[in-house]
Amino acid sequence: MSNTLKLVAMVGLLVAVSACARQTEEFVVVDPEPISVEPVHLGKFK
């Protein structure tokens, strides 16, 4: 085979391997905000 054909085959193989490579996802954990309590009315109509 010619050198050009070998080069094209090598590049194609590298592209296929890199496309099929296992990609890891980055997990981000965010602390939730504390739940607020509703105000209690201590007025006339308790």
mmCIF file of the N, C-alpha and C atoms, coordinates in Angstrom:
data_MODEL
# 
_entry.id   MODEL 
# 
loop_
_atom_site.group_PDB 
_atom_site.id 
_atom_site.type_symbol 
_atom_site.label_atom_id 
_atom_site.label_alt_id 
_atom_site.label_comp_id 
_atom_site.label_asym_id 
_atom_site.label_entity_id 
_atom_site.label_seq_id 
_atom_site.pdbx_PDB_ins_code 
_atom_site.Cartn_x 
_atom_site.Cartn_y 
_atom_site.Cartn_z 
_atom_site.occupancy 
_atom_site.B_iso_or_equiv 
_atom_site.pdbx_formal_charge 
_atom_site.auth_seq_id 
_atom_site.auth_comp_id 
_atom_site.auth_asym_id 
_atom_site.auth_atom_id 
_atom_site.pdbx_PDB_model_num 
ATOM 1   N N  . MET A 1 1  ? 0.845   -1.188 0.000  1.00 0.00 ? 1  MET A N  1 
ATOM 2   C CA . MET A 1 1  ? 0.000   0.000  0.000  1.00 0.00 ? 1  MET A CA 1 
ATOM 3   C C  . MET A 1 1  ? 0.887   1.248  0.000  1.00 0.00 ? 1  MET A C  1 
ATOM 4   N N  . SER A 1 2  ? 0.331   2.291  -0.513 1.00 0.00 ? 2  SER A N  1 
ATOM 5   C CA . SER A 1 2  ? 1.103   3.531  -0.571 1.00 0.00 ? 2  SER A CA 1 
ATOM 6   C C  . SER A 1 2  ? 1.120   4.207  0.798  1.00 0.00 ? 2  SER A C  1 
ATOM 7   N N  . ASN A 1 3  ? 2.067   5.087  0.963  1.00 0.00 ? 3  ASN A N  1 
ATOM 8   C CA . ASN A 1 3  ? 2.195   5.780  2.248  1.00 0.00 ? 3  ASN A CA 1 
ATOM 9   C C  . ASN A 1 3  ? 0.973   6.643  2.559  1.00 0.00 ? 3  ASN A C  1 
ATOM 10  N N  . THR A 1 4  ? 0.384   7.246  1.538  1.00 0.00 ? 4  THR A N  1 
ATOM 11  C CA . THR A 1 4  ? -0.800  8.083  1.741  1.00 0.00 ? 4  THR A CA 1 
ATOM 12  C C  . THR A 1 4  ? -1.969  7.243  2.242  1.00 0.00 ? 4  THR A C  1 
ATOM 13  N N  . LEU A 1 5  ? -2.170  6.082  1.675  1.00 0.00 ? 5  LEU A N  1 
ATOM 14  C CA . LEU A 1 5  ? -3.256  5.201  2.087  1.00 0.00 ? 5  LEU A CA 1 
ATOM 15  C C  . LEU A 1 5  ? -3.027  4.708  3.514  1.00 0.00 ? 5  LEU A C  1 
ATOM 16  N N  . LYS A 1 6  ? -1.800  4.401  3.870  1.00 0.00 ? 6  LYS A N  1 
ATOM 17  C CA . LYS A 1 6  ? -1.484  3.989  5.242  1.00 0.00 ? 6  LYS A CA 1 
ATOM 18  C C  . LYS A 1 6  ? -1.761  5.123  6.225  1.00 0.00 ? 6  LYS A C  1 
ATOM 19  N N  . LEU A 1 7  ? -1.409  6.336  5.845  1.00 0.00 ? 7  LEU A N  1 
ATOM 20  C CA . LEU A 1 7  ? -1.629  7.495  6.706  1.00 0.00 ? 7  LEU A CA 1 
ATOM 21  C C  . LEU A 1 7  ? -3.119  7.741  6.912  1.00 0.00 ? 7  LEU A C  1 
ATOM 22  N N  . VAL A 1 8  ? -3.888  7.643  5.841  1.00 0.00 ? 8  VAL A N  1 
ATOM 23  C CA . VAL A 1 8  ? -5.339  7.841  5.937  1.00 0.00 ? 8  VAL A CA 1 
ATOM 24  C C  . VAL A 1 8  ? -5.964  6.756  6.810  1.00 0.00 ? 8  VAL A C  1 
ATOM 25  N N  . ALA A 1 9  ? -5.510  5.513  6.654  1.00 0.00 ? 9  ALA A N  1 
ATOM 26  C CA . ALA A 1 9  ? -6.025  4.420  7.469  1.00 0.00 ? 9  ALA A CA 1 
ATOM 27  C C  . ALA A 1 9  ? -5.664  4.620  8.938  1.00 0.00 ? 9  ALA A C  1 
ATOM 28  N N  . MET A 1 10 ? -4.463  5.086  9.215  1.00 0.00 ? 10 MET A N  1 
ATOM 29  C CA . MET A 1 10 ? -4.019  5.320  10.592 1.00 0.00 ? 10 MET A CA 1 
ATOM 30  C C  . MET A 1 10 ? -4.831  6.441  11.241 1.00 0.00 ? 10 MET A C  1 
ATOM 31  N N  . VAL A 1 11 ? -5.047  7.528  10.499 1.00 0.00 ? 11 VAL A N  1 
ATOM 32  C CA . VAL A 1 11 ? -5.835  8.642  11.026 1.00 0.00 ? 11 VAL A CA 1 
ATOM 33  C C  . VAL A 1 11 ? -7.277  8.203  11.277 1.00 0.00 ? 11 VAL A C  1 
ATOM 34  N N  . GLY A 1 12 ? -7.845  7.425  10.374 1.00 0.00 ? 12 GLY A N  1 
ATOM 35  C CA . GLY A 1 12 ? -9.204  6.915  10.552 1.00 0.00 ? 12 GLY A CA 1 
ATOM 36  C C  . GLY A 1 12 ? -9.314  6.023  11.766 1.00 0.00 ? 12 GLY A C  1 
ATOM 37  N N  . LEU A 1 13 ? -8.315  5.196  12.000 1.00 0.00 ? 13 LEU A N  1 
ATOM 38  C CA . LEU A 1 13 ? -8.307  4.324  13.166 1.00 0.00 ? 13 LEU A CA 1 
ATOM 39  C C  . LEU A 1 13 ? -8.218  5.150  14.455 1.00 0.00 ? 13 LEU A C  1 
ATOM 40  N N  . LEU A 1 14 ? -7.366  6.161  14.459 1.00 0.00 ? 14 LEU A N  1 
ATOM 41  C CA . LEU A 1 14 ? -7.248  7.020  15.638 1.00 0.00 ? 14 LEU A CA 1 
ATOM 42  C C  . LEU A 1 14 ? -8.545  7.765  15.925 1.00 0.00 ? 14 LEU A C  1 
ATOM 43  N N  . VAL A 1 15 ? -9.207  8.239  14.890 1.00 0.00 ? 15 VAL A N  1 
ATOM 44  C CA . VAL A 1 15 ? -10.483 8.938  15.069 1.00 0.00 ? 15 VAL A CA 1 
ATOM 45  C C  . VAL A 1 15 ? -11.534 7.981  15.630 1.00 0.00 ? 15 VAL A C  1 
ATOM 46  N N  . ALA A 1 16 ? -11.579 6.760  15.123 1.00 0.00 ? 16 ALA A N  1 
ATOM 47  C CA . ALA A 1 16 ? -12.559 5.781  15.603 1.00 0.00 ? 16 ALA A CA 1 
ATOM 48  C C  . ALA A 1 16 ? -12.295 5.410  17.063 1.00 0.00 ? 16 ALA A C  1 
ATOM 49  N N  . VAL A 1 17 ? -11.029 5.233  17.412 1.00 0.00 ? 17 VAL A N  1 
ATOM 50  C CA . VAL A 1 17 ? -10.691 4.871  18.794 1.00 0.00 ? 17 VAL A CA 1 
ATOM 51  C C  . VAL A 1 17 ? -11.011 6.023  19.738 1.00 0.00 ? 17 VAL A C  1 
ATOM 52  N N  . SER A 1 18 ? -10.706 7.237  19.345 1.00 0.00 ? 18 SER A N  1 
ATOM 53  C CA . SER A 1 18 ? -10.986 8.379  20.220 1.00 0.00 ? 18 SER A CA 1 
ATOM 54  C C  . SER A 1 18 ? -12.487 8.632  20.353 1.00 0.00 ? 18 SER A C  1 
ATOM 55  N N  . ALA A 1 19 ? -13.256 8.348  19.318 1.00 0.00 ? 19 ALA A N  1 
ATOM 56  C CA . ALA A 1 19 ? -14.707 8.523  19.391 1.00 0.00 ? 19 ALA A CA 1 
ATOM 57  C C  . ALA A 1 19 ? -15.349 7.474  20.285 1.00 0.00 ? 19 ALA A C  1 
ATOM 58  N N  . CYS A 1 20 ? -14.784 6.287  20.325 1.00 0.00 ? 20 CYS A N  1 
ATOM 59  C CA . CYS A 1 20 ? -15.339 5.205  21.129 1.00 0.00 ? 20 CYS A CA 1 
ATOM 60  C C  . CYS A 1 20 ? -14.733 5.148  22.533 1.00 0.00 ? 20 CYS A C  1 
ATOM 61  N N  . ALA A 1 21 ? -13.804 6.031  22.823 1.00 0.00 ? 21 ALA A N  1 
ATOM 62  C CA . ALA A 1 21 ? -13.154 6.008  24.137 1.00 0.00 ? 21 ALA A CA 1 
ATOM 63  C C  . ALA A 1 21 ? -14.183 6.314  25.219 1.00 0.00 ? 21 ALA A C  1 
ATOM 64  N N  . ARG A 1 22 ? -13.989 5.718  26.367 1.00 0.00 ? 22 ARG A N  1 
ATOM 65  C CA . ARG A 1 22 ? -14.915 5.911  27.470 1.00 0.00 ? 22 ARG A CA 1 
ATOM 66  C C  . ARG A 1 22 ? -14.718 7.315  28.034 1.00 0.00 ? 22 ARG A C  1 
ATOM 67  N N  . GLN A 1 23 ? -15.806 8.071  28.045 1.00 0.00 ? 23 GLN A N  1 
ATOM 68  C CA . GLN A 1 23 ? -15.739 9.440  28.553 1.00 0.00 ? 23 GLN A CA 1 
ATOM 69  C C  . GLN A 1 23 ? -16.387 9.466  29.932 1.00 0.00 ? 23 GLN A C  1 
ATOM 70  N N  . THR A 1 24 ? -15.710 10.067 30.888 1.00 0.00 ? 24 THR A N  1 
ATOM 71  C CA . THR A 1 24 ? -16.244 10.152 32.239 1.00 0.00 ? 24 THR A CA 1 
ATOM 72  C C  . THR A 1 24 ? -16.924 11.503 32.427 1.00 0.00 ? 24 THR A C  1 
ATOM 73  N N  . GLU A 1 25 ? -18.055 11.480 33.123 1.00 0.00 ? 25 GLU A N  1 
ATOM 74  C CA . GLU A 1 25 ? -18.780 12.702 33.403 1.00 0.00 ? 25 GLU A CA 1 
ATOM 75  C C  . GLU A 1 25 ? -18.385 13.204 34.785 1.00 0.00 ? 25 GLU A C  1 
ATOM 76  N N  . GLU A 1 26 ? -18.334 14.497 34.921 1.00 0.00 ? 26 GLU A N  1 
ATOM 77  C CA . GLU A 1 26 ? -17.977 15.097 36.200 1.00 0.00 ? 26 GLU A CA 1 
ATOM 78  C C  . GLU A 1 26 ? -19.254 15.353 36.992 1.00 0.00 ? 26 GLU A C  1 
ATOM 79  N N  . PHE A 1 27 ? -19.310 14.825 38.212 1.00 0.00 ? 27 PHE A N  1 
ATOM 80  C CA . PHE A 1 27 ? -20.475 15.002 39.064 1.00 0.00 ? 27 PHE A CA 1 
ATOM 81  C C  . PHE A 1 27 ? -20.215 16.153 40.030 1.00 0.00 ? 27 PHE A C  1 
ATOM 82  N N  . VAL A 1 28 ? -21.172 17.070 40.097 1.00 0.00 ? 28 VAL A N  1 
ATOM 83  C CA . VAL A 1 28 ? -21.064 18.212 40.993 1.00 0.00 ? 28 VAL A CA 1 
ATOM 84  C C  . VAL A 1 28 ? -22.192 18.106 42.008 1.00 0.00 ? 28 VAL A C  1 
ATOM 85  N N  . VAL A 1 29 ? -21.830 18.123 43.298 1.00 0.00 ? 29 VAL A N  1 
ATOM 86  C CA . VAL A 1 29 ? -22.824 18.031 44.358 1.00 0.00 ? 29 VAL A CA 1 
ATOM 87  C C  . VAL A 1 29 ? -22.986 19.414 44.967 1.00 0.00 ? 29 VAL A C  1 
ATOM 88  N N  . VAL A 1 30 ? -24.223 19.886 45.000 1.00 0.00 ? 30 VAL A N  1 
ATOM 89  C CA . VAL A 1 30 ? -24.526 21.201 45.546 1.00 0.00 ? 30 VAL A CA 1 
ATOM 90  C C  . VAL A 1 30 ? -25.359 21.010 46.801 1.00 0.00 ? 30 VAL A C  1 
ATOM 91  N N  . ASP A 1 31 ? -24.950 21.642 47.909 1.00 0.00 ? 31 ASP A N  1 
ATOM 92  C CA . ASP A 1 31 ? -25.722 21.547 49.148 1.00 0.00 ? 31 ASP A CA 1 
ATOM 93  C C  . ASP A 1 31 ? -27.025 22.327 48.980 1.00 0.00 ? 31 ASP A C  1 
ATOM 94  N N  . PRO A 1 32 ? -28.169 21.694 49.324 1.00 0.00 ? 32 PRO A N  1 
ATOM 95  C CA . PRO A 1 32 ? -29.440 22.408 49.185 1.00 0.00 ? 32 PRO A CA 1 
ATOM 96  C C  . PRO A 1 32 ? -29.598 23.464 50.276 1.00 0.00 ? 32 PRO A C  1 
ATOM 97  N N  . GLU A 1 33 ? -30.382 24.482 49.974 1.00 0.00 ? 33 GLU A N  1 
ATOM 98  C CA . GLU A 1 33 ? -30.626 25.527 50.948 1.00 0.00 ? 33 GLU A CA 1 
ATOM 99  C C  . GLU A 1 33 ? -31.552 24.978 52.030 1.00 0.00 ? 33 GLU A C  1 
ATOM 100 N N  . PRO A 1 34 ? -31.387 25.430 53.271 1.00 0.00 ? 34 PRO A N  1 
ATOM 101 C CA . PRO A 1 34 ? -32.263 24.938 54.335 1.00 0.00 ? 34 PRO A CA 1 
ATOM 102 C C  . PRO A 1 34 ? -33.705 25.364 54.093 1.00 0.00 ? 34 PRO A C  1 
ATOM 103 N N  . ILE A 1 35 ? -34.623 24.509 54.482 1.00 0.00 ? 35 ILE A N  1 
ATOM 104 C CA . ILE A 1 35 ? -36.040 24.785 54.291 1.00 0.00 ? 35 ILE A CA 1 
ATOM 105 C C  . ILE A 1 35 ? -36.491 25.761 55.370 1.00 0.00 ? 35 ILE A C  1 
ATOM 106 N N  . SER A 1 36 ? -37.117 26.837 54.974 1.00 0.00 ? 36 SER A N  1 
ATOM 107 C CA . SER A 1 36 ? -37.573 27.832 55.948 1.00 0.00 ? 36 SER A CA 1 
ATOM 108 C C  . SER A 1 36 ? -38.954 27.445 56.473 1.00 0.00 ? 36 SER A C  1 
ATOM 109 N N  . VAL A 1 37 ? -39.208 27.807 57.716 1.00 0.00 ? 37 VAL A N  1 
ATOM 110 C CA . VAL A 1 37 ? -40.486 27.513 58.356 1.00 0.00 ? 37 VAL A CA 1 
ATOM 111 C C  . VAL A 1 37 ? -41.391 28.713 58.162 1.00 0.00 ? 37 VAL A C  1 
ATOM 112 N N  . GLU A 1 38 ? -42.660 28.430 57.880 1.00 0.00 ? 38 GLU A N  1 
ATOM 113 C CA . GLU A 1 38 ? -43.605 29.526 57.701 1.00 0.00 ? 38 GLU A CA 1 
ATOM 114 C C  . GLU A 1 38 ? -43.821 30.249 59.024 1.00 0.00 ? 38 GLU A C  1 
ATOM 115 N N  . PRO A 1 39 ? -43.975 31.545 58.983 1.00 0.00 ? 39 PRO A N  1 
ATOM 116 C CA . PRO A 1 39 ? -44.169 32.290 60.232 1.00 0.00 ? 39 PRO A CA 1 
ATOM 117 C C  . PRO A 1 39 ? -45.491 31.936 60.895 1.00 0.00 ? 39 PRO A C  1 
ATOM 118 N N  . VAL A 1 40 ? -45.469 31.899 62.204 1.00 0.00 ? 40 VAL A N  1 
ATOM 119 C CA . VAL A 1 40 ? -46.672 31.590 62.976 1.00 0.00 ? 40 VAL A CA 1 
ATOM 120 C C  . VAL A 1 40 ? -47.234 32.915 63.478 1.00 0.00 ? 40 VAL A C  1 
ATOM 121 N N  . HIS A 1 41 ? -48.504 33.134 63.208 1.00 0.00 ? 41 HIS A N  1 
ATOM 122 C CA . HIS A 1 41 ? -49.134 34.379 63.630 1.00 0.00 ? 41 HIS A CA 1 
ATOM 123 C C  . HIS A 1 41 ? -49.660 34.207 65.065 1.00 0.00 ? 41 HIS A C  1 
ATOM 124 N N  . LEU A 1 42 ? -49.194 35.033 65.963 1.00 0.00 ? 42 LEU A N  1 
ATOM 125 C CA . LEU A 1 42 ? -49.612 34.964 67.370 1.00 0.00 ? 42 LEU A CA 1 
ATOM 126 C C  . LEU A 1 42 ? -50.507 36.169 67.688 1.00 0.00 ? 42 LEU A C  1 
ATOM 127 N N  . GLY A 1 43 ? -51.445 36.388 66.820 1.00 0.00 ? 43 GLY A N  1 
ATOM 128 C CA . GLY A 1 43 ? -52.296 37.570 66.984 1.00 0.00 ? 43 GLY A CA 1 
ATOM 129 C C  . GLY A 1 43 ? -53.571 37.271 67.736 1.00 0.00 ? 43 GLY A C  1 
ATOM 130 N N  . LYS A 1 44 ? -54.554 38.043 67.440 1.00 0.00 ? 44 LYS A N  1 
ATOM 131 C CA . LYS A 1 44 ? -55.831 38.010 68.122 1.00 0.00 ? 44 LYS A CA 1 
ATOM 132 C C  . LYS A 1 44 ? -56.603 36.718 67.881 1.00 0.00 ? 44 LYS A C  1 
ATOM 133 N N  . PHE A 1 45 ? -56.496 36.144 66.689 1.00 0.00 ? 45 PHE A N  1 
ATOM 134 C CA . PHE A 1 45 ? -57.312 34.980 66.310 1.00 0.00 ? 45 PHE A CA 1 
ATOM 135 C C  . PHE A 1 45 ? -56.510 33.691 66.397 1.00 0.00 ? 45 PHE A C  1 
ATOM 136 N N  . LYS A 1 46 ? -55.979 33.368 67.528 1.00 0.00 ? 46 LYS A N  1 
ATOM 137 C CA . LYS A 1 46 ? -55.152 32.168 67.690 1.00 0.00 ? 46 LYS A CA 1 
ATOM 138 C C  . LYS A 1 46 ? -55.988 30.947 67.887 1.00 0.00 ? 46 LYS A C  1 
# 
